[in-house]
């Protein structure tokens, strides 16, 4: 299911990244999730929390272009 319509990111991609150890900040930088309209933020954070319950999920905004690099860890 598509979670971030603006960046076309689905739940499986977010789950894979979370299981690889990426937190919400990493997800924003790597995939651009919740960097445009922001409507997906709550669901993306929820997926991360479900996949890694020991990881704290805090709200931090990023105002830049998504980076590429850590996504290879999630592959």
N, C-alpha and C positions, 0 to 999 in steps of 0.2 A: 504494500500500500504506500502511495506517495505521502510523505509527511511534509516535506518542504516543496510547495508548488513552484515557488520562485526559482529555486535551484534544482528542481527535479530530483530530490533525494528521497529514497524510500526507506521504510523501516528496517529492512534487512541490511542495508548499508550502514545505518546508524548502529544497529546491533553488532555488526561485525567490527566496527570501529571501537565501540564500547568494550567489547570482549578483548580487543587488542590493547586496551589500557588507555585509550583516548578519553579525555574528559570533555565537558561541554565547550570549554574555551578552545581546545584542539579541534573539536568538531566544527566550530564556527570558522576557524582559520583554514582548515583543510577543505571543507565542503561548502562553506558559505551559509550554513543553516542559521536561520534567524538573524540574518544580516540585512534583509530587505524589509518586508512587511512585518515580520516578527510573529505572525500568527501560528507558526509551527513550534515556537520556543517551548511551550509547556509540554507538548507531546514528545519532543526530542529529549527534553530533560527527563521525562518519565521513562522513556526507553532506556536511557543511560542508567538511571537509578535501578531499573529492573535487572539490567545486565550486570551491574557492578554495585551491589547494595552497600559495599564498604567505602565507596567513593563519594565524597561530598560534592554536591552540585549547587553552585552559587551563581547568581545572576551577574554577569559582566557583559557589557556591550563592547563590541569591536566595530570601529568605523574604517575599515580598510578592505582591500581586496583579499580574497582567500589565498593563503599560501599553499604550496604543493610540496609535499615531502614526507610528512608523517603518515599520510594515507597509505604509503607502501607497507607500513607496519601492519595495517589492518587486512592486507590482501590475503 
